[in-house]
Amino acid sequence: MSFQTTFKALSDPVRREILQLLTKQRLSAGEIGQHFTMTAATVSYHLKVLKKADLIDEEREKNFIYYSLNTTVLEEVLLWLTDLKGNGEDEENN
């Protein structure tokens, strides 16, 4: 995983909203598209960016592709941010 790719994917408010939708349940591209006023091609583009960043997984079932949140990458980002922030003990000891 590249943090640059991840943060680029997270920088767009539409993609963040897609991730928020996927926290509740897995959805098809059509179901995701119903929440937005954009073309199917635009939804597909956003899903492609999220998939490239490993923020979502896809699973094929018959004629549909369902997308779900990949929490592993989000956990890695959160761990990195937590480490970057530190726990404040070093500041108190200085």
C-alpha positions as CSV (number, residue, x, y, z in Angstrom):
1,M,0.0,0.0,0.0
2,S,1.2,3.5,-0.9
3,F,0.2,6.2,1.5
4,Q,0.3,8.6,-1.4
5,T,-2.3,6.6,-3.3
6,T,-4.4,6.2,-0.2
7,F,-4.4,9.8,0.7
8,K,-5.1,10.8,-2.9
9,A,-8.2,8.5,-2.8
10,L,-9.3,9.9,0.5
11,S,-8.9,13.5,-0.6
12,D,-12.1,13.5,-2.6
13,P,-15.3,14.1,-0.7
14,V,-17.3,11.8,-3.0
15,R,-14.9,8.9,-2.4
16,R,-15.1,9.5,1.4
17,E,-18.9,9.4,1.1
18,I,-18.7,6.1,-0.8
19,L,-16.5,4.7,2.0
20,Q,-19.1,5.9,4.5
21,L,-21.8,4.1,2.6
22,L,-19.8,0.9,2.6
23,T,-19.4,1.0,6.4
24,K,-23.0,-0.1,6.7
25,Q,-23.1,-2.8,4.0
26,R,-21.6,-4.0,0.8
27,L,-23.2,-2.4,-2.3
28,S,-23.2,-2.8,-6.1
29,A,-22.0,0.1,-8.2
30,G,-25.7,0.8,-9.1
31,E,-26.7,1.0,-5.5
32,I,-23.8,3.3,-4.8
33,G,-24.7,5.5,-7.8
34,Q,-28.3,5.9,-6.4
35,H,-26.8,8.1,-3.6
36,F,-25.3,10.6,-6.1
37,T,-26.2,12.8,-9.0
38,M,-23.4,11.6,-11.3
39,T,-23.1,9.3,-14.3
40,A,-22.4,5.6,-13.9
41,A,-19.0,6.2,-15.6
42,T,-18.1,8.8,-12.9
43,V,-19.1,6.3,-10.1
44,S,-17.0,3.7,-11.8
45,Y,-14.0,6.0,-11.9
46,H,-14.3,6.7,-8.1
47,L,-14.6,3.0,-7.4
48,K,-11.5,2.4,-9.5
49,V,-9.5,4.9,-7.5
50,L,-10.7,3.4,-4.2
51,K,-9.9,-0.1,-5.4
52,K,-6.4,1.0,-6.6
53,A,-5.8,2.4,-3.1
54,D,-7.0,-1.0,-1.6
55,L,-9.6,0.9,0.3
56,I,-12.4,-1.3,-1.1
57,D,-12.7,-5.0,-2.1
58,E,-14.9,-6.3,-4.8
59,E,-16.8,-9.6,-5.0
60,R,-18.5,-11.0,-8.1
61,E,-21.9,-12.7,-7.8
62,K,-23.6,-13.7,-10.9
63,N,-24.0,-10.5,-13.0
64,F,-23.2,-8.1,-10.2
65,I,-20.0,-6.8,-8.5
66,Y,-20.4,-5.9,-4.8
67,Y,-18.0,-3.5,-3.1
68,S,-17.1,-3.6,0.5
69,L,-14.8,-1.7,2.8
70,N,-11.3,-3.0,3.2
71,T,-10.6,-2.1,6.8
72,T,-7.0,-3.4,6.8
73,V,-5.7,-0.4,4.9
74,L,-7.7,2.0,7.0
75,E,-6.2,0.4,10.1
76,E,-2.7,0.8,8.7
77,V,-3.3,4.5,8.0
78,L,-4.8,5.0,11.5
79,L,-1.8,3.2,13.1
80,W,0.6,5.4,11.1
81,L,-1.2,8.6,12.1
82,T,-1.3,7.5,15.8
83,D,2.4,6.8,15.7
84,L,3.0,10.2,14.0
85,K,1.0,12.0,16.7
86,G,2.7,10.1,19.5
87,N,1.2,9.6,22.9
88,G,2.4,12.8,24.4
89,E,4.8,11.2,27.0
90,D,7.9,12.4,25.1
91,E,6.7,16.0,25.2
92,E,6.0,15.8,29.0
93,N,9.5,14.4,29.7
94,N,11.3,17.2,27.8
